[in-house]
């Protein structure tokens, strides 16, 4: 199993808070790499897997996840997590912005967004 990146997700109250965080983390060298309005992701230009996301809400799931883990094969990970008996907070599905993902609760009660990016040509998770 290959982990591509782990991203902390920080829930914020407003768009203004997202802008303030973007500006602050910009002082540390982060640059905005995604902005869907309700979620912004910042990354290091020299190490693009070093990221942090800020969310005002979660538009397609019941809760804002505490962290995101991008894996190489999200379908295999999903099958293993389901077989383990872990609590699935949100079933596996494709999102319109190009990811396939599910949410699971870890033993500490934290919600983990497990995702894989879909190949733009075939539509398969990668």
C-alpha positions as CSV (number, residue, x, y, z in Angstrom):
1,X,0.0,0.0,0.0
2,X,1.4,3.4,-1.0
3,X,0.6,6.6,0.8
4,X,1.1,9.7,-1.4
5,X,0.5,12.4,1.2
6,X,-1.2,13.2,4.5
7,X,-2.9,16.6,4.8
8,X,-4.3,18.2,8.1
9,X,-7.7,19.7,7.6
10,X,-8.5,22.8,9.6
11,X,-12.2,23.9,9.9
12,X,-12.5,27.7,9.9
13,X,-15.5,29.9,10.4
14,X,-15.5,32.1,7.3
15,X,-13.9,33.0,3.9
16,X,-12.1,35.8,5.7
17,X,-10.5,33.2,8.0
18,X,-9.4,31.2,5.0
19,X,-7.8,34.3,3.5
20,X,-6.1,35.1,6.8
21,X,-4.7,31.6,7.0
22,X,-3.5,31.7,3.4
23,X,-1.7,34.9,4.1
24,X,-0.2,33.6,7.3
25,X,1.0,30.3,5.9
26,X,2.3,32.2,2.9
27,X,4.8,33.7,5.3
28,X,6.0,30.1,5.9
29,X,6.4,29.5,2.2
30,X,3.0,27.8,1.4
31,X,1.2,28.7,-1.8
32,X,-2.5,28.1,-2.7
33,X,-2.9,25.1,-5.0
34,X,-6.6,24.5,-4.8
35,X,-9.6,26.8,-4.0
36,X,-13.1,25.4,-4.3
37,X,-14.6,28.3,-2.3
38,X,-15.5,26.1,0.8
39,X,-12.0,24.4,0.8
40,X,-8.5,25.8,0.1
41,X,-5.4,23.8,0.0
42,X,-1.9,25.3,0.5
43,X,1.3,23.5,-0.5
44,X,5.0,23.9,-0.4
45,X,6.4,24.7,-3.9
46,X,9.6,22.8,-3.1
47,X,7.7,19.8,-1.6
48,X,4.2,19.6,-3.0
49,X,3.2,16.8,-0.7
50,X,3.6,19.1,2.3
51,X,0.1,20.6,2.4
52,X,-2.6,22.0,4.7
53,X,-6.3,22.5,3.9
54,X,-8.8,24.9,5.4
55,X,-12.5,24.2,5.1
56,X,-15.6,26.3,6.1
57,X,-17.8,23.3,5.6
58,X,-17.8,19.9,3.9
59,X,-20.1,20.1,0.9
60,X,-20.5,16.4,0.1
61,X,-20.2,14.6,3.4
62,X,-21.8,14.8,6.9
63,X,-18.7,16.1,8.7
64,X,-15.4,18.0,8.1
65,X,-12.6,15.4,8.3
66,X,-9.7,15.9,10.6
67,X,-7.2,14.8,8.1
68,X,-6.9,13.5,4.5
69,X,-4.7,10.6,3.4
70,X,-4.1,10.2,-0.3
71,X,-3.4,6.5,-1.2
72,X,-2.4,4.9,-4.4
73,X,-5.4,2.4,-4.5
74,X,-8.4,3.8,-2.6
75,X,-10.7,0.9,-3.6
76,X,-8.3,-1.7,-2.1
77,X,-7.9,0.4,1.1
78,X,-11.7,0.8,1.3
79,X,-12.2,-2.9,1.1
80,X,-9.6,-3.5,3.8
81,X,-11.1,-0.9,6.1
82,X,-14.6,-2.3,5.7
83,X,-13.4,-5.8,6.4
84,X,-11.7,-4.6,9.6
85,X,-15.0,-3.4,11.0
86,X,-14.0,0.2,11.3
87,X,-16.8,2.8,11.3
88,X,-17.4,4.1,7.8
89,X,-18.6,7.7,8.1
90,X,-19.2,8.2,4.4
91,X,-19.2,5.5,1.7
92,X,-16.7,5.4,-1.1
93,X,-17.7,7.6,-4.1
94,X,-16.4,9.8,-6.8
95,X,-16.4,13.6,-6.4
96,X,-16.8,16.1,-9.3
97,X,-13.4,17.6,-8.7
98,X,-11.5,14.5,-9.6
99,X,-11.1,12.4,-6.4
100,X,-12.6,9.1,-5.3
101,X,-12.9,9.0,-1.5
102,X,-14.5,7.7,1.7
103,X,-14.5,8.8,5.4
104,X,-13.6,6.5,8.2
105,X,-13.4,7.1,12.0
106,X,-10.1,6.2,13.6
107,X,-9.7,4.6,17.1
108,X,-9.4,8.1,18.6
109,X,-12.7,9.3,17.1
110,X,-11.0,11.4,14.4
111,X,-12.6,11.4,10.9
112,X,-10.1,10.5,8.1
113,X,-10.8,11.3,4.5
114,X,-9.1,8.6,2.5
115,X,-8.8,9.5,-1.2
116,X,-7.2,8.8,-4.5
117,X,-7.1,11.1,-7.6
118,X,-9.0,9.7,-10.6
119,X,-7.1,9.4,-13.9
120,X,-8.4,12.1,-16.2
121,X,-8.4,9.8,-19.2
122,X,-9.9,6.6,-17.9
123,X,-11.7,7.8,-14.8
124,X,-10.1,5.2,-12.7
125,X,-8.7,6.1,-9.3
126,X,-4.9,6.5,-9.2
